Amino acid sequence: MEDRILHKDLSFKIVGLAMQAHRELGPGFLEKVYENALMILFDENGISSQAQLPITVHFHGKTVGDYIADILVENSIIVELKAQDRILQLHKAQTLNYSEQPVFVWRCY
């Protein structure tokens, strides 16, 4: 499984910081609160990130809409935040369609 993790070091840093934000804030906040906390932690740790980044979706070579990524980290990994008690297959399927970039879904509840 670990061999299939793209950008392994960065992925582990993101997971660690997400866990830190959740541990310090606790459960029950909206996704935006966790997003803001993660942005602070990324900044404090020298990790470049952009919040609410629009990504254009193409179909048959034409633009069909935009998706707003919660956070793009180091221009490599999209972090999709979910304030849910569990991640459904629908959430996973959604993220696979957003981009060719690796997507990390963080469940914050």
C-alpha positions as a Markdown table, in Angstrom:
| # | Residue | x | y | z |
|---|---|---|---|---|
| 1 | Met | 0.0 | 0.0 | 0.0 |
| 2 | Glu | 2.7 | 2.5 | 0.9 |
| 3 | Asp | 4.4 | 1.9 | -2.5 |
| 4 | Arg | 1.2 | 3.4 | -4.1 |
| 5 | Ile | 1.3 | 6.6 | -2.1 |
| 6 | Leu | 2.2 | 9.5 | -4.4 |
| 7 | His | 4.3 | 12.3 | -2.8 |
| 8 | Lys | 4.7 | 10.1 | 0.2 |
| 9 | Asp | 6.6 | 12.5 | 2.5 |
| 10 | Leu | 4.3 | 15.4 | 1.7 |
| 11 | Ser | 1.2 | 13.2 | 2.1 |
| 12 | Phe | 2.4 | 12.1 | 5.6 |
| 13 | Lys | 3.0 | 15.7 | 6.5 |
| 14 | Ile | -0.5 | 16.7 | 5.4 |
| 15 | Val | -2.1 | 13.8 | 7.4 |
| 16 | Gly | -0.1 | 14.8 | 10.5 |
| 17 | Leu | -1.1 | 18.4 | 10.3 |
| 18 | Ala | -4.7 | 17.5 | 9.6 |
| 19 | Met | -4.7 | 15.3 | 12.7 |
| 20 | Gln | -3.0 | 18.1 | 14.7 |
| 21 | Ala | -5.7 | 20.6 | 13.6 |
| 22 | His | -8.5 | 18.2 | 14.5 |
| 23 | Arg | -6.9 | 17.3 | 17.8 |
| 24 | Glu | -6.5 | 20.9 | 18.8 |
| 25 | Leu | -9.9 | 22.1 | 17.5 |
| 26 | Gly | -12.0 | 19.1 | 18.4 |
| 27 | Pro | -15.0 | 17.8 | 16.5 |
| 28 | Gly | -18.1 | 19.7 | 15.4 |
| 29 | Phe | -16.9 | 22.6 | 13.3 |
| 30 | Leu | -17.8 | 23.4 | 9.7 |
| 31 | Glu | -15.3 | 22.5 | 7.0 |
| 32 | Lys | -14.2 | 26.1 | 6.6 |
| 33 | Val | -12.9 | 26.2 | 10.2 |
| 34 | Tyr | -10.7 | 23.2 | 9.6 |
| 35 | Glu | -9.6 | 24.6 | 6.3 |
| 36 | Asn | -8.5 | 27.8 | 8.0 |
| 37 | Ala | -6.7 | 25.9 | 10.7 |
| 38 | Leu | -4.9 | 23.8 | 8.1 |
| 39 | Met | -3.8 | 26.8 | 6.1 |
| 40 | Ile | -2.3 | 28.3 | 9.3 |
| 41 | Leu | -0.4 | 25.0 | 10.0 |
| 42 | Phe | 0.8 | 24.8 | 6.4 |
| 43 | Asp | 2.1 | 28.3 | 6.7 |
| 44 | Glu | 3.8 | 27.7 | 10.0 |
| 45 | Asn | 5.5 | 24.6 | 8.5 |
| 46 | Gly | 6.7 | 26.3 | 5.3 |
| 47 | Ile | 4.3 | 24.3 | 3.1 |
| 48 | Ser | 2.9 | 26.3 | 0.2 |
| 49 | Ser | -0.9 | 26.0 | -0.1 |
| 50 | Gln | -3.8 | 27.7 | -1.8 |
| 51 | Ala | -7.3 | 27.6 | -0.5 |
| 52 | Gln | -10.5 | 27.6 | -2.6 |
| 53 | Leu | -8.6 | 27.2 | -5.9 |
| 54 | Pro | -10.8 | 27.0 | -9.0 |
| 55 | Ile | -10.0 | 24.0 | -11.3 |
| 56 | Thr | -11.5 | 24.0 | -14.8 |
| 57 | Val | -13.3 | 20.8 | -15.8 |
| 58 | His | -13.1 | 19.7 | -19.5 |
| 59 | Phe | -15.3 | 17.3 | -21.4 |
| 60 | His | -14.5 | 16.4 | -25.0 |
| 61 | Gly | -12.0 | 19.3 | -25.2 |
| 62 | Lys | -14.5 | 21.9 | -24.0 |
| 63 | Thr | -14.9 | 23.6 | -20.6 |
| 64 | Val | -18.0 | 22.3 | -18.8 |
| 65 | Gly | -17.5 | 24.0 | -15.5 |
| 66 | Asp | -15.3 | 24.7 | -12.6 |
| 67 | Tyr | -14.6 | 22.8 | -9.4 |
| 68 | Ile | -13.3 | 24.7 | -6.3 |
| 69 | Ala | -10.6 | 22.7 | -4.6 |
| 70 | Asp | -10.6 | 23.1 | -0.8 |
| 71 | Ile | -6.8 | 23.3 | -0.6 |
| 72 | Leu | -4.0 | 22.7 | -3.1 |
| 73 | Val | -0.7 | 21.8 | -1.4 |
| 74 | Glu | 2.7 | 22.4 | -3.0 |
| 75 | Asn | 0.9 | 22.3 | -6.4 |
| 76 | Ser | 0.8 | 18.5 | -6.0 |
| 77 | Ile | -2.0 | 17.4 | -3.7 |
| 78 | Ile | -5.6 | 18.5 | -3.5 |
| 79 | Val | -7.0 | 18.3 | 0.0 |
| 80 | Glu | -10.8 | 17.8 | 0.1 |
| 81 | Leu | -12.3 | 18.5 | 3.5 |
| 82 | Lys | -15.4 | 16.7 | 4.7 |
| 83 | Ala | -17.1 | 17.6 | 8.0 |
| 84 | Gln | -18.7 | 14.1 | 8.2 |
| 85 | Asp | -18.6 | 11.2 | 10.6 |
| 86 | Arg | -17.7 | 9.0 | 7.6 |
| 87 | Ile | -16.5 | 9.2 | 4.0 |
| 88 | Leu | -19.0 | 7.7 | 1.6 |
| 89 | Gln | -18.1 | 6.1 | -1.7 |
| 90 | Leu | -19.8 | 9.1 | -3.4 |
| 91 | His | -17.2 | 11.4 | -1.8 |
| 92 | Lys | -14.4 | 9.2 | -3.0 |
| 93 | Ala | -15.8 | 9.0 | -6.5 |
| 94 | Gln | -16.2 | 12.8 | -6.6 |
| 95 | Thr | -12.6 | 13.5 | -5.8 |
| 96 | Leu | -11.3 | 11.1 | -8.5 |
| 97 | Asn | -13.0 | 13.2 | -11.1 |
| 98 | Tyr | -11.7 | 16.6 | -10.1 |
| 99 | Ser | -8.2 | 16.4 | -11.5 |
| 100 | Glu | -5.2 | 14.3 | -12.4 |
| 101 | Gln | -3.7 | 15.5 | -9.1 |
| 102 | Pro | -3.6 | 13.2 | -6.1 |
| 103 | Val | -6.5 | 13.9 | -3.8 |
| 104 | Phe | -6.4 | 13.6 | 0.0 |
| 105 | Val | -9.8 | 13.5 | 1.6 |
| 106 | Trp | -9.7 | 14.6 | 5.3 |
| 107 | Arg | -12.7 | 13.6 | 7.4 |
| 108 | Cys | -13.2 | 16.1 | 10.2 |
| 109 | Tyr | -16.2 | 15.4 | 12.4 |
